[in-house]
């Protein structure tokens, strides 16, 4: 029983982390209609930048500054890369982001090498918050939960309650009308792309110390993020949240219980044929 | 202009001839291991240790056979058995007689077969296989041959020594085994189960599990299971990101026993574990680094750090390969007749500077040596890994581990 509670918390952490990536990706998709294959690479860049800055200026500065750099990089990619490729259609866009993902991975290996980076949890948060039946819940996980929930609420508030949010939502559905009303739609697109990648950067900065900072980290997470936004319905923020949590809990429970398909079938009175 | 070109061609040509004439003097060792792709750092680190060992132990001391130098020729096999066979052929065509390889037992299995075949068909250009790290037990059992020499303890020997140390702890009651889902992970698990049930029938194996290799993002659920099983010790053969992920997650989520490992050091792992894993990670390895085996070893390690400030000597056996090979060539009086050299290597006893005696068992060409179980710490560390201040300090030693272990090898000698 206690283990179920512990797994619920672990799954929540995994799910919220996934959400930080899928939120940006789903926004970018609904806006530009392009699947950004390089999205997980921005997550990796977030982790590496945060690590590099944390050496000089401490963990918190790293966590604040790294997403900004990643966001600016993302905006630059949209402005000077994707926008140019856009006129040739979706396939070149896909190929462009795919190539970018490979390029970023090679660049990271070139600059930081192939080894694991010693990016660690800050001292302030390096303690056990509480424990349930011998299973300790690290304070850092609680911090991860609060940060991602805060980001979700902030994002939801901006998108639904503020003027900027309304313009973004309008630009998603009727870009021409919004443009003729005097708004700079390409700038909005660039901004959303920047914020989306910055969110991935935050995810990287937060997850790096727990899941490891190494050149394969984008590859490990990349495929599951696409899965998330497809399950959640492409372009839906709420959908992304529900799908992320669902996947978080399913993966956690699946690893925790040694349950095989054959066991389930045996329970249902199925017997294997005798050979 | 035309004259210039002619002059250029002539001088280049003479340079080439001159150079090859000079190189012909060297005894070449082909190093066939990954130098690109995901395992490039492991391969490159090994290559540096080979080059340094050849220079430091042989060339700077006047060479062998009265002045002949060792030369390491690097071949990139991209850790693919198929590519390795191509590189082996290239090496043989260049007249190289000694092949060194270590990363991946899959590659080693392919190479040892190909080399046996080549030597049978071409008695004039036979080659020797110096295996410095591929630990699949089959290589010195069912698949053994006269041309293959293993300078690392195989997976069974390592587990035998590891469980010797573990069994000495009377308070040990429950053990959890976890590893990557492929041949090596399975071999480690099987060896752990058979050794533990043999030595400590009272110890309960509370978990024996394989996870996908290189695909797990978060090891937390595995750690929860291990904590819930109330295991006193965890055994794992994990390496790379899987090792770091499992170790970190275990420690963070409240597991407080030791973690017994094969490969939890170097390549950034030691630095990344840092303080969190102090006194928790145990590692089975050969060669004493902390405390260092001898003054010669200390001087060698310091010289290595001068040349490669970012590097680690995490495969001290590479120095044993060079040392034993040069001794064998010296004793045989020739480097070209590999049968004579192999006969010298067989049964050779050699004092390693890393503080152990080495014995190349003649019946299966498996090296027998002292194995150390060390702990990850920053106390009394003279030579750290990854310049992190942390290193592996020897806690216990198994003398000449598995000296009398059985082998199924039936070696045919030429």
Interface residues (C-beta under 8 A of the other chain):
Chain A: X3 X6 X7 X10 X13 X14 X113 X114 X115 X116 X117 X118 X119 X120 X121 X126 X128 X131 X134 X135 X136 X138 X140 X210 X211 X212 X214 X216 X220 X221 X224 X251 X252 X253 X254 X255 X256 X258
Chain B: X38 X40 X41 X209 X211 X214 X215 X216 X217 X218 X220 X221 X222 X224 X225 X227 X228 X241 X244 X245 X248 X249 X252 X253 X254 X267 X268 X269 X271 X272 X274 X276 X386 X388
